[in-house]
Amino acid sequence: IFPTNMVLRVNINQIEPATRDWICKVQIVEIGRPRESLDKKCTFQNLILEDEEECQIKAVMYTDEIAQYAATLKLLNTYLISTAKVKVSPTSYGKPIHKFQWTLDKETVIEQIKESHEVERPLPPPTKLNITSFDRLPHLMVDSTAEIDILAIVLRCGPQKNAGRSQHRCREITLCDNQRNQFLFTLWEDFGEIEGHEISSKMATEPDLLVILGRSIGISTYQGLSLQTRYNSTLRVNPTYPQAVALIKWAKDNKTMLLGSPSEKTSATSSISPMIVTPAGQQLISIAEISSAPSMGMFYVEAEMAILDEFQDFCVLECSGCKQKKRTKDRKDFECPKCNRKTSLVPRCSFQIDLIDNTATTTASISAELGEKLLSMTAEDIFDITCTKRQSLSLTHVHEMLSNKVFEIQLRKSSWGSSNTTNATLSILSYMEKQHTPDSTTDRTPKKIKPLETG
């Protein structure tokens, strides 16, 4: 019990690293499971705390305190917390929810507020969520550190498998919202094994569709624009937030429709469906119209594809941790300033491809698994041929595969520049072949564009 005459009763926003002798009344609105740190040196557990003004802050506990408070700290319980250790939030793993972060250590005092408490009352169930809707995703920047919160219906849950450049374990699930927008959601490593197993088991036994609340979820170009777990992600099945309860009811009322024929808004980049959905009302534009389109955003085109520059680099090296691209072709380990640790460089497929319709021709970049699929080889294979052996890629099979075919393509347009100049780039997020033969007779003969001679 806290003697109120000796300490300062405050809310989260009034607490800074220099604040002394404080008490804050908070509710646990999210609690992750204990996880091993990246360097394997300790176990940690993340919590999200919310005060009486609905301000939220992240708190973390380490090995000893995790065991000490395992029976006490529970989701949605209310506590008086005194003098947790306060520090500036790290930004290594995405944008923090508050500029500060708490550590609940041996010197922190924690008292649970139960219904029978003489003075304090437990806080009411939380209602505050910072959800990113699916129709906004195509217009967000795909950034290595960007993280969002999602609330979605689970339509399908795949088995555990190995995927990606490094053959990591994962499980792929299909999510949708109440507009029938669907996205692939990849649960990597232990998320697939633990949360993925929970989702799979409940889908097999419960009559209604599940709803999940995902926090700190990454946006990826894996198999087209998709979602994936990150290091600090948390997943909650059928949460009790009013927004979730409403979505659960909507999913129950529309279960037959949701599990029926595939949405007409779905397109895929591989045999796994869906990858991403075309937002309702989205129309195709011509390649000529892209140049006058907004400086940023996503567009849909129908075009032929061709690799006209066979002398380009078809892969880059990037940090295995933060995915920052490096110009070097030397794969030796290095000290990454962003990861703040020694890490290795791994190859990533990345190259330029030409898009052609009856109005114009433009160049777009294609990368990662999407590029590997088109070339029918892995990034490791590409690096071995082009960098280790210093040979050119044989693209005959690619030219034959692309010849006289029209593809439905999702493009992201990004721009940057100074006050005087603006540069724009196009990136392919997904593609699939149209089912009919094009009427056009575009000249698709590959042209070997030689590098400029210097000096």
C-alpha positions as CSV (number, residue, x, y, z in Angstrom):
1,I,0.0,0.0,0.0
2,F,1.3,3.4,-1.0
3,P,1.3,6.3,1.6
4,T,-0.1,9.0,-0.7
5,N,1.5,11.9,1.3
6,M,5.0,10.8,0.3
7,V,4.7,10.3,-3.4
8,L,3.4,12.1,-6.4
9,R,0.2,10.7,-8.1
10,V,0.7,11.3,-11.9
11,N,-0.4,10.1,-15.3
12,I,2.0,8.6,-17.9
13,N,2.7,11.9,-19.8
14,Q,3.9,13.6,-16.5
15,I,6.6,11.0,-16.0
16,E,10.1,11.6,-17.3
17,P,13.5,9.9,-16.5
18,A,14.2,12.6,-13.8
19,T,10.8,12.2,-12.1
20,R,11.2,10.9,-8.6
21,D,8.7,9.2,-6.1
22,W,5.8,8.8,-8.4
23,I,2.7,6.6,-8.6
24,C,0.7,5.9,-11.8
25,K,-2.6,4.0,-12.1
26,V,-2.5,1.9,-15.2
27,Q,-4.2,-1.1,-16.9
28,I,-2.4,-3.8,-18.9
29,V,-3.9,-3.6,-22.3
30,E,-1.4,-5.9,-24.0
31,I,1.1,-8.4,-22.7
32,G,3.4,-10.3,-24.9
33,R,4.7,-13.7,-24.1
34,P,8.3,-14.0,-22.8
35,R,10.8,-14.0,-25.7
36,E,14.6,-14.5,-26.1
37,S,16.6,-11.4,-27.0
38,L,18.3,-11.2,-30.4
39,D,21.7,-11.7,-28.8
40,K,20.4,-14.8,-26.9
41,K,21.6,-13.3,-23.6
42,C,18.3,-12.7,-21.8
43,T,14.6,-13.2,-21.8
44,F,12.2,-10.2,-22.0
45,Q,8.5,-9.6,-21.9
46,N,6.8,-6.5,-23.4
47,L,3.6,-4.9,-22.0
48,I,1.5,-2.0,-23.1
49,L,0.1,0.1,-20.2
50,E,-2.7,2.6,-20.4
51,D,-3.6,5.2,-17.8
52,E,-6.8,7.0,-16.8
53,E,-6.5,9.4,-19.7
54,E,-6.0,6.5,-22.2
55,C,-2.3,7.5,-22.7
56,Q,-0.3,4.4,-23.5
57,I,3.4,3.4,-22.9
58,K,5.4,0.3,-23.4
59,A,6.9,-1.5,-20.4
60,V,9.4,-4.3,-20.4
61,M,10.4,-6.9,-17.9
62,Y,13.5,-9.2,-17.9
63,T,14.1,-12.8,-16.7
64,D,13.9,-12.5,-12.9
65,E,10.9,-10.1,-12.9
66,I,9.1,-12.2,-15.5
67,A,9.1,-15.1,-13.1
68,Q,8.4,-13.0,-10.1
69,Y,5.3,-11.3,-11.6
70,A,4.0,-14.2,-13.7
71,A,1.0,-14.8,-11.4
72,T,0.3,-11.1,-10.7
73,L,0.5,-9.2,-14.0
74,K,-2.4,-10.2,-16.2
75,L,-4.1,-8.7,-19.2
76,L,-6.8,-6.1,-18.4
77,N,-6.0,-5.9,-14.7
78,T,-5.4,-2.5,-13.1
79,Y,-2.3,-1.6,-11.0
80,L,-0.6,1.2,-9.1
81,I,3.0,1.3,-10.3
82,S,5.6,3.3,-8.5
83,T,9.0,4.4,-9.8
84,A,9.6,2.1,-12.7
85,K,12.9,2.9,-14.5
86,V,12.1,5.4,-17.2
87,K,14.3,5.9,-20.4
88,V,13.9,7.2,-23.9
89,S,12.3,4.7,-26.2
90,P,14.6,2.9,-28.7
91,T,13.6,3.3,-32.4
92,S,15.4,0.3,-33.7
93,Y,12.3,-1.8,-34.1
94,G,9.7,0.7,-35.3
95,K,8.0,3.9,-34.2
96,P,7.4,3.8,-30.4
97,I,4.0,4.4,-28.9
98,H,5.5,6.9,-26.5
99,K,8.7,8.9,-26.3
100,F,9.6,7.1,-23.1
101,Q,9.6,3.4,-22.1
102,W,9.4,1.8,-18.6
103,T,11.4,-1.1,-17.2
104,L,9.7,-3.0,-14.4
105,D,12.7,-4.1,-12.3
106,K,13.5,-5.2,-8.8
107,E,13.2,-1.6,-7.4
108,T,9.7,-1.1,-8.9
109,V,6.7,-1.3,-6.6
110,I,3.5,-2.8,-8.1
111,E,0.1,-3.2,-6.4
112,Q,-2.9,-4.7,-8.1
113,I,-6.2,-2.9,-7.7
114,K,-8.9,-5.5,-7.2
115,E,-12.7,-5.0,-7.0
116,S,-12.4,-5.2,-3.2
117,H,-9.9,-2.4,-2.9
118,E,-11.0,0.1,-0.2
119,V,-10.1,3.3,-2.1
120,E,-9.1,2.6,-5.8
121,R,-11.4,1.2,-8.4
122,P,-10.1,-0.9,-11.4
123,L,-10.1,1.0,-14.7
124,P,-12.9,0.1,-17.1
125,P,-12.2,-2.2,-20.1
126,P,-10.1,-0.4,-22.7
127,T,-11.5,1.0,-26.0
128,K,-8.6,2.9,-27.5
129,L,-7.0,1.2,-30.6
130,N,-4.8,2.7,-33.3
131,I,-5.8,0.5,-36.1
132,T,-4.6,0.9,-39.7
133,S,-7.4,0.0,-42.1
134,F,-6.6,-2.4,-45.0
135,D,-7.6,0.2,-47.7
136,R,-4.8,2.5,-46.4
137,L,-2.0,-0.1,-46.7
138,P,-1.3,0.3,-50.5
139,H,-0.7,4.0,-49.8
140,L,1.8,3.6,-47.0
141,M,5.5,3.6,-47.5
142,V,7.0,0.1,-47.2
143,D,9.7,0.8,-44.7
144,S,12.0,-1.6,-42.9
145,T,11.0,-0.1,-39.5
146,A,7.4,0.8,-40.2
147,E,5.0,-1.0,-37.9
148,I,1.2,-0.8,-37.7
149,D,-1.7,-2.3,-35.6
150,I,-4.4,-4.3,-37.4
151,L,-7.8,-5.8,-36.5
152,A,-8.9,-8.4,-39.0
153,I,-10.9,-11.6,-39.7
154,V,-8.9,-14.9,-40.2
155,L,-10.2,-16.7,-43.3
156,R,-7.6,-19.3,-43.7
157,C,-4.6,-20.6,-41.8
158,G,-1.8,-22.6,-43.6
159,P,0.6,-25.2,-42.2
160,Q,4.1,-24.5,-40.9
161,K,6.6,-24.4,-43.8
162,N,10.0,-23.0,-44.7
163,A,10.1,-19.8,-46.9
164,G,12.1,-16.8,-47.8
165,R,15.7,-16.3,-48.8
166,S,17.0,-18.0,-45.7
167,Q,14.3,-20.7,-45.5
168,H,13.0,-19.5,-42.2
169,R,10.0,-21.3,-40.6
170,C,6.7,-19.5,-41.1
171,R,3.0,-19.9,-41.3
172,E,0.8,-18.0,-43.8
173,I,-2.7,-16.9,-42.9
174,T,-5.3,-15.0,-45.0
175,L,-6.9,-11.9,-43.3
176,C,-9.8,-9.8,-44.4
177,D,-11.7,-6.8,-43.2
178,N,-15.4,-5.9,-43.3
179,Q,-14.9,-4.5,-46.9
180,R,-13.6,-8.0,-48.0
181,N,-10.1,-6.5,-48.5
182,Q,-7.8,-9.5,-48.1
183,F,-4.1,-9.7,-47.3
184,L,-1.6,-12.4,-46.7
185,F,-0.1,-12.3,-43.2
186,T,3.1,-14.2,-42.6
187,L,3.8,-15.4,-39.0
188,W,7.6,-15.9,-38.9
189,E,9.5,-18.4,-36.6
190,D,8.0,-18.8,-33.1
191,F,4.9,-16.7,-34.0
192,G,3.9,-19.4,-36.5
193,E,4.7,-22.1,-34.0
194,I,2.9,-20.6,-31.0
195,E,0.3,-18.0,-32.1
196,G,-0.2,-19.7,-35.5
197,H,-0.8,-23.1,-33.8
198,E,-3.4,-21.4,-31.5
199,I,-5.2,-19.9,-34.5
200,S,-5.1,-23.2,-36.4
201,S,-6.5,-25.1,-33.4
202,K,-9.3,-22.7,-32.7
203,M,-10.3,-22.6,-36.4
204,A,-10.6,-26.4,-36.4
205,T,-12.8,-26.4,-33.3
206,E,-14.8,-23.2,-33.1
207,P,-17.9,-22.6,-35.4
208,D,-17.3,-18.9,-36.0
209,L,-14.5,-17.1,-37.8
210,L,-11.8,-15.7,-35.6
211,V,-10.7,-12.0,-35.3
212,I,-7.1,-11.1,-34.4
213,L,-5.6,-7.9,-33.0
214,G,-2.0,-7.6,-34.2
215,R,0.3,-4.9,-32.8
216,S,3.6,-3.8,-34.2
217,I,3.0,-5.6,-37.5
218,G,5.3,-5.1,-40.4
219,I,4.4,-4.2,-44.1
220,S,6.3,-6.3,-46.5
221,T,6.8,-6.9,-50.3
222,Y,7.0,-10.6,-49.6
223,Q,4.9,-12.2,-52.4
224,G,3.5,-8.9,-53.2
225,L,2.3,-6.3,-50.7
226,S,1.6,-8.3,-47.5
227,L,1.8,-8.2,-43.7
228,Q,4.3,-10.0,-41.4
229,T,5.2,-10.3,-37.8
230,R,8.1,-8.3,-36.4
231,Y,10.4,-8.9,-33.5
232,N,8.2,-7.0,-31.1
233,S,4.8,-8.0,-32.6
234,T,1.9,-9.3,-30.4
235,L,-1.1,-11.2,-31.6
236,R,-4.4,-11.5,-29.7
237,V,-7.2,-13.8,-30.8
238,N,-10.8,-12.6,-30.3
239,P,-10.0,-9.6,-28.1
240,T,-12.8,-7.9,-26.1
241,Y,-12.4,-4.4,-27.5
242,P,-15.8,-3.0,-28.8
243,Q,-14.3,-2.7,-32.3
244,A,-13.3,-6.4,-32.2
245,V,-16.7,-7.5,-30.8
246,A,-18.5,-5.7,-33.7
247,L,-16.1,-7.3,-36.2
248,I,-16.7,-10.8,-34.7
249,K,-20.4,-10.3,-35.1
250,W,-20.1,-9.0,-38.7
251,A,-17.9,-12.1,-39.6
252,K,-20.5,-14.4,-38.0
253,D,-23.3,-12.8,-40.0
254,N,-21.4,-12.9,-43.2
255,K,-19.5,-16.2,-42.8
256,T,-21.0,-17.9,-45.8
257,M,-20.2,-15.0,-48.1
258,L,-16.6,-14.7,-46.8
259,L,-15.8,-18.3,-47.2
260,G,-17.5,-18.6,-50.5
261,S,-16.0,-17.9,-53.9
262,P,-12.7,-15.9,-53.9
263,S,-13.2,-12.2,-53.8
264,E,-13.3,-10.5,-57.2
265,K,-10.9,-8.0,-55.6
266,T,-8.2,-10.5,-55.1
267,S,-5.0,-10.9,-57.2
268,A,-2.1,-13.2,-56.5
269,T,1.6,-13.5,-57.4
270,S,1.9,-17.2,-56.8
271,S,-0.2,-20.3,-56.1
272,I,-1.0,-19.0,-52.6
273,S,-4.1,-16.8,-52.7
274,P,-4.6,-14.0,-51.9
275,M,-1.6,-11.8,-51.9
276,I,-3.4,-8.4,-52.0
277,V,-6.8,-7.1,-53.0
278,T,-7.6,-4.3,-55.3
279,P,-9.4,-1.7,-53.2
280,A,-13.1,-1.3,-54.1
281,G,-13.6,0.9,-57.1
282,Q,-9.9,0.9,-58.2
283,Q,-9.5,1.4,-61.9
284,L,-6.7,0.5,-64.3
285,I,-4.6,3.3,-65.7
286,S,-2.4,3.4,-68.7
287,I,1.4,3.6,-68.5
288,A,1.3,7.1,-70.1
289,E,-1.0,8.3,-67.3
290,I,1.4,7.2,-64.6
291,S,3.7,10.2,-65.1
292,S,0.9,12.7,-64.4
293,A,-0.4,10.6,-61.4
294,P,0.2,11.7,-57.8
295,S,3.8,11.6,-56.6
296,M,3.1,8.7,-54.3
297,G,0.6,5.9,-54.3
298,M,-0.4,2.6,-55.8
299,F,-1.7,2.0,-59.3
300,Y,-2.9,-0.9,-61.4
301,V,-1.9,-1.4,-65.0
302,E,-2.2,-4.1,-67.7
303,A,1.0,-4.4,-69.6
304,E,3.6,-6.7,-71.2
305,M,6.8,-7.2,-69.3
306,A,10.4,-7.5,-70.7
307,I,13.9,-7.4,-69.4
308,L,15.6,-5.2,-71.9
309,D,18.8,-4.5,-70.0
310,E,20.7,-7.8,-69.6
311,F,23.9,-6.1,-68.3
312,Q,22.3,-4.7,-65.1
313,D,23.0,-6.1,-61.6
314,F,20.3,-8.6,-60.7
315,C,21.0,-8.6,-57.0
316,V,22.3,-6.4,-54.2
317,L,23.8,-7.1,-50.8
318,E,21.9,-5.9,-47.7
319,C,22.3,-6.2,-43.9
320,S,20.8,-9.4,-42.7
321,G,19.3,-7.5,-39.7
322,C,17.9,-4.1,-40.8
323,K,17.9,-4.9,-44.6
324,Q,19.8,-1.7,-45.4
325,K,21.3,-2.0,-48.9
326,K,25.0,-1.7,-49.3
327,R,27.0,-0.9,-52.5
328,T,29.7,-3.5,-51.8
329,K,29.8,-7.0,-53.3
330,D,32.0,-8.2,-50.5
331,R,30.1,-10.5,-48.1
332,K,32.4,-10.2,-45.1
333,D,30.8,-9.5,-41.7
334,F,30.6,-5.8,-40.7
335,E,29.5,-3.6,-37.8
336,C,26.1,-2.3,-38.8
337,P,25.5,1.1,-37.2
338,K,21.7,0.7,-37.4
339,C,21.6,-2.7,-35.8
340,N,24.4,-1.7,-33.4
341,R,26.0,-5.1,-33.7
342,K,28.2,-7.2,-36.0
343,T,26.1,-8.7,-38.8
344,S,26.5,-10.3,-42.2
345,L,25.5,-9.2,-45.7
346,V,23.0,-11.3,-47.6
347,P,22.0,-11.1,-51.3
348,R,18.7,-9.8,-52.3
349,C,17.2,-10.1,-55.8
350,S,16.6,-6.7,-57.3
351,F,16.5,-5.5,-60.9
352,Q,14.7,-3.3,-63.5
353,I,12.0,-4.6,-65.8
354,D,10.3,-2.7,-68.7
355,L,6.5,-2.4,-68.8
356,I,4.9,-1.9,-72.2
357,D,1.3,-1.1,-73.2
358,N,-0.2,0.6,-76.2
359,T,0.4,4.1,-74.8
360,A,4.0,4.1,-73.5
361,T,6.9,2.2,-72.0
362,T,8.3,2.6,-68.5
363,T,10.8,0.9,-66.2
364,A,10.0,-0.5,-62.8
365,S,11.9,-2.3,-60.1
366,I,11.1,-5.8,-59.0
367,S,12.8,-7.4,-56.0
368,A,12.9,-10.1,-53.3
369,E,10.8,-13.3,-53.8
370,L,8.8,-11.6,-56.6
371,G,12.0,-11.1,-58.6
372,E,13.3,-14.6,-57.8
373,K,10.1,-16.1,-59.0
374,L,10.2,-14.3,-62.3
375,L,13.9,-15.3,-62.9
376,S,13.3,-18.9,-61.5
377,M,16.4,-18.7,-59.3
378,T,17.2,-17.6,-55.8
379,A,19.2,-14.6,-54.7
380,E,22.0,-16.8,-53.7
381,D,22.1,-18.4,-57.2
382,I,22.1,-14.9,-58.8
383,F,24.9,-13.7,-56.5
384,D,27.0,-16.8,-57.2
385,I,26.7,-16.5,-61.0
386,T,27.0,-12.7,-61.3
387,C,29.4,-11.8,-58.5
388,T,31.3,-14.9,-57.4
389,K,31.8,-16.4,-60.9
390,R,31.4,-13.0,-62.7
391,Q,29.2,-14.5,-65.4
392,S,26.1,-13.1,-67.1
393,L,22.7,-14.5,-66.3
394,S,21.1,-16.6,-69.0
395,L,17.6,-15.0,-69.5
396,T,16.4,-17.0,-72.5
397,H,13.8,-18.9,-70.4
398,V,12.6,-15.6,-69.0
399,H,12.2,-14.0,-72.4
400,E,10.2,-17.0,-73.5
401,M,8.0,-17.0,-70.5
402,L,7.2,-13.3,-70.8
403,S,6.7,-13.3,-74.6
404,N,3.3,-12.2,-75.9
405,K,1.7,-12.2,-72.5
406,V,-0.2,-9.4,-70.7
407,F,0.0,-9.1,-66.9
408,E,-2.1,-7.4,-64.4
409,I,0.4,-5.4,-62.3
410,Q,0.3,-3.5,-59.0
411,L,2.8,-0.6,-59.0
412,R,3.9,1.7,-56.2
413,K,5.1,5.1,-57.2
414,S,7.5,6.8,-54.8
415,S,9.2,10.2,-55.2
416,W,11.9,12.2,-53.5
417,G,14.0,15.2,-54.3
418,S,15.0,18.8,-53.5
419,S,13.1,22.0,-54.1
420,N,14.6,22.1,-57.7
421,T,14.2,18.5,-58.8
422,T,12.0,15.5,-58.1
423,N,12.8,11.9,-58.9
424,A,10.1,9.2,-59.1
425,T,10.5,5.4,-59.1
426,L,8.1,2.6,-59.7
427,S,8.1,-0.7,-57.8
428,I,6.2,-3.8,-58.7
429,L,4.2,-5.1,-55.7
430,S,2.5,-8.0,-57.4
431,Y,1.6,-9.4,-60.9
432,M,-0.3,-12.1,-62.5
433,E,-0.9,-13.1,-66.1
434,K,-4.1,-12.2,-67.8
435,Q,-5.9,-15.2,-69.1
436,H,-6.3,-14.1,-72.7
437,T,-3.7,-13.4,-75.5
438,P,-3.0,-9.7,-76.1
439,D,-4.1,-8.2,-79.4
440,S,-1.0,-5.9,-79.5
441,T,2.1,-6.8,-81.5
442,T,4.6,-4.9,-79.4
443,D,8.2,-5.5,-80.4
444,R,9.6,-7.4,-77.4
445,T,12.9,-8.4,-78.8
446,P,15.4,-8.0,-75.9
447,K,17.9,-5.3,-76.5
448,K,21.3,-5.6,-74.8
449,I,22.0,-2.1,-73.5
450,K,25.7,-1.7,-73.1
451,P,27.1,0.3,-70.2
452,L,28.4,3.8,-71.0
453,E,32.1,3.9,-71.8
454,T,34.1,6.1,-69.4
455,G,37.2,8.1,-69.8
